């Protein structure tokens, strides 16, 4: 056995993952949400200077579901997977998902990692062979307990059994499988969950998981007979069995960590998952890891889903939102902004084009883009520079209101982003932009242009919104990376000053001011509009 050394996690360590996506069907906007949420967190960590900042995504390519999907198109499963995996990659690139590892479960490095992991489970005595029978859902790739199935009449009047939780059809399966001694991990899992209050986050999901575990865990079937499932990773030394697709898939996180090579990075800091796959990440996965002596993830972050007309998106219902169409129409920044503003960890959100249009027109074009145009307009700012620092003692009550709003912004938004509350963080940003816009309108700077006696006052009126925009630009980098960068370019913010150390108002301190805007304090010449409004 290899002597494995593990990378010791530092305080500033970041390792964010998305789930890996099934390739049985084309991607939809719900998948984009999982990926964009993880991307925003990863970008936020990068802004905070966390290292080594692993951010992985990829595709889940084995299992009956994929086997059936390839067969239905008369395609070789590997070629079928290649096509759909390429499509997901194209999608995530187009949405600026800045992953640095894209893992596919059909890759050699992953297969080797799974085989190694399986052998460790076996060597530690956690696997045994037994005859197993129960309800299996191919769509969910999971066995479903007897108390969790219900009878259902399909559209042709045929009776079938479905999973009560997901509504997917289940079929009675009886076969000899390898079983994992999950039942032995009840106490260890409970103690992990109790000692790390945020291990499963938000807490409502932690409560559910604890309840589930407290009720007792049955051992878990972790292989399928090869006669039934051909598209998978064979059990080492027993080709009559294939490794269960969820065990195979979960190990992707170890593959990207570099396991089992020396100095692999472990544990992940954030697994981002949808609410439908909590059990796999918060129960099975930590138990598998404990069984081989590895730490469970630091945090499993669970998000709610996107619906259409309040119904679950599904291909059969025909209400799936195509994320490529979307992108052509709105562009990456607008959709990212909309998903992170209207999406939530806590409650489902309904996808609606009118809401996208109103976010674009109201928040991005009016509040953000328009303020940038106003306070950098050549008619008010002919020298195209960041105005000099004001004398703080001569600030008016109105000026101080804007200063207070900036201080509040810098205080609250980073904490919200740390906890993936991007929706609340964006609300705070838009609120601060409203304050700055109102300030600008009431101050009527256009009445002062060209009047030398008003120059100091005009400088303050331009500078305060510019500083608001610099701070909002830094905070928006994880959400709308393209527009935020263009805005910071326009404000002449040096690249070295685009990190979390600079998320504080610099108008009280000359050195900080020069660091934030550079010695020249020059605006960049690109005056193109950030966002164009659309007709609703
Ligand atoms: N392959 C498994 C994950 C294995 S990870 C070791 C899987 N794949 S999936 O393609 O079905 O789902 C991937 C992610 O997309 C999940 O986090 C899931 O919750 C998310 N979403 C699927 N539909 C969604 C919505 N309608 N809304 C938001 N997220 C959705 O599960």
Boltz pocket constraint, residues with backbone or C-beta under 6 A from the ligand:
constraints:
  - pocket:
      binder: B
      contacts: [[A, 18], [A, 19], [A, 20], [A, 21], [A, 22], [A, 29], [A, 30], [A, 31], [A, 33], [A, 34], [A, 60], [A, 246], [A, 249], [A, 250], [A, 251], [A, 252], [A, 272], [A, 273], [A, 274], [A, 275], [A, 276], [A, 277], [A, 303], [A, 304], [A, 305], [A, 306], [A, 307], [A, 313]]
      max_distance: 6.0
